[in-house]
Amino acid sequence: MSELVTEKDLVRARGDAVFRQHLMTDNLERLLDALKRLRNAADPGPESARQLREGVDLAVVLAERLQKSVHHRGPQAT
């Protein structure tokens, strides 16, 4: 998923647990990629440090929600 989340995506995610999980996973991956780029920036400053902290906090929240989603749905057939 290369685009930002749309209203249509949010509506669908409310009613489709599998889509919601994919949406959260894709966005967690995008967030982690952005954090890596920010961490490796040539000129890190106080604003970058603040953004890194906020990004890490958000990544933790997304990861926790993904874990709860997987545990709530139970084991998946392979």
C-alpha positions in Angstrom: 0.0 0.0 0.0 1.8 3.1 -1.2 -1.0 5.7 -0.7 -2.3 7.2 2.5 -5.3 5.6 4.0 -8.5 6.9 2.5 -12.0 7.3 4.1 -13.1 4.4 2.0 -10.3 2.3 3.6 -11.4 3.3 7.0 -15.0 2.4 6.4 -14.0 -1.0 5.0 -11.6 -1.6 7.9 -14.4 -1.1 10.4 -16.4 -4.0 9.0 -13.6 -6.3 7.7 -11.2 -7.7 10.3 -8.8 -9.2 7.7 -8.6 -5.9 5.8 -8.1 -4.0 9.0 -5.2 -6.3 10.0 -3.6 -5.8 6.6 -4.1 -2.1 6.8 -2.4 -1.9 10.2 0.4 -4.1 9.1 1.1 -2.1 5.9 1.0 1.2 7.9 3.3 -0.2 10.6 5.8 -1.2 7.9 5.6 2.3 6.3 6.1 3.9 9.8 9.1 1.7 10.5 10.7 2.6 7.1 10.1 6.3 7.8 11.7 6.0 11.3 14.8 4.3 9.7 15.1 7.2 7.2 14.7 9.7 10.0 17.3 8.0 12.2 19.8 7.9 9.4 19.3 11.6 8.4 22.5 13.6 8.0 21.4 16.4 10.3 19.4 15.1 13.2 18.1 17.9 15.5 15.7 18.3 18.4 12.7 18.1 16.0 14.0 14.8 14.5 14.4 13.4 18.0 10.8 14.4 18.9 9.5 12.8 15.7 11.4 9.6 16.4 9.9 9.4 19.9 6.4 10.0 18.6 7.0 7.5 15.8 8.2 4.8 18.1 5.3 5.4 20.4 2.9 5.0 17.5 4.7 1.9 16.2 4.3 0.3 19.7 0.5 1.1 19.7 0.1 -0.4 16.2 2.1 -3.5 17.1 0.0 -4.0 20.2 -3.2 -3.7 18.3 -2.0 -6.2 15.7 -1.1 -8.7 18.4 -4.6 -8.3 20.0 -6.2 -8.7 16.6 -4.3 -11.9 15.9 -5.0 -13.3 19.4 -8.7 -12.3 19.2 -9.2 -14.1 15.9 -7.3 -17.2 17.0 -5.0 -19.4 15.0 -5.3 -19.1 11.2 -5.5 -22.1 8.9 -2.4 -22.5 6.7 
